Amino acid sequence: MTVKVCLLALFLALLQLGSVAKVDQSGCQSQEAVRVAEVALDQINRERTQGYILSLNRLYDVAHTPQQEKGGSLYKLTIDILETKCHVTSRKPWKECEVRVIADVPVYGECEVSAFVATQVRLQSYSCVIRQVPATAVVAVCPDCPTADKLDEPIVMETANLSLMRFNAESSLANYFHLENITKASSQWVVGPSYFVEFTIRETVCSKEKVAKSDISSCQFMDCLFAHRGFCWGSHVAHEEQFEVQLPVKMMEYPLQSRQPVEVQCEIYEPEDKVHAGAYSRYAHPHQHAHVHLHPSEPSHSSAPAGPGPSISHPRPGTGSLGSVLDHPASSARSSPASSSCPGPRRHHLGLDRLKL
């Protein structure tokens, strides 16, 4: 009897040990762990409603807990991430998005991720911290690269407004769009001070056929399932006396101060409720023209006031129900990986090795 009791106690102890989280000895070299990190990051990006799509740079640490009664394992991952040029509005997979290089005001960070893995990877929770690469680090490596500007600077708002003005004037879309949020801004000296902005736009209820250009400011946002949204890159170079600026005829109709040369490029996304949700078209001046598949019939739309002016989107937490993405300017010290085979190799260095992205 005593032997049986001892064997039973040993069996129960082994079961308990099997349920304790342990370091994955294959660690960051494990194809399974890398796959879990990639799929989990896709799910994180899909949850977010603000900011830019995040890309996997490397797997920093791995541990997992076998859960035999559930037929899978619980993975605890630490992954290093980089911001891409894709806004979350696009809903693109992160592998299709280009990582921001040193000339694009790069952003980096890390995520603590919990995911259950059986036949599929199911994200359970996440906590991400991102930070912008300091301007001093950018200038030290690339003195001529753009550096970040504050989003509430008057010149930033002016650049966004001029860019959207050109888009509304020259796109082939049926309705006007309003500025929604300014998401990123930078500047550099080229042939003069050059300013760059990234911003989201939203369709209004105003038809170009029925509303005069002078009345655009009174247009209301389209507040229904059929509204299109977009993401734009805009720029302008401040006028220099030695340059003669030539703008398209349509732009001459607008009251531009000193008539700065303006460039704009936008992606317009179909409403998510449509069967072909996720499709987008691109508008780029001057060689491409906009084309968006609009609804075959014009439904009646309810509308919401556009407000006194466009809002400014400062860095702030993501709103996903399973976790958050926080902007912390200062990098905190991190502990060494618990797994001896971690961290894994970096996919991008950006020429900023001293920052340990």
PyMOL commands that set and color helices and strands:
alter all, ss='L'
color gray80, all
select helices_A, chain A and resi 2-18+27-29+31-47+68-70+88-90+94-96+102-104+135-141+154-170+213-218+249-252+353-355
alter helices_A, ss='H'
color red, helices_A
select strands_A, chain A and resi 22-23+52-67+72-87+107-117+121-132+147-148+175-189+193-207+221-222+229-237+262-269+280-284+303-304+311-312+323-327
alter strands_A, ss='S'
color yellow, strands_A
deselect
rebuild
show_as cartoon
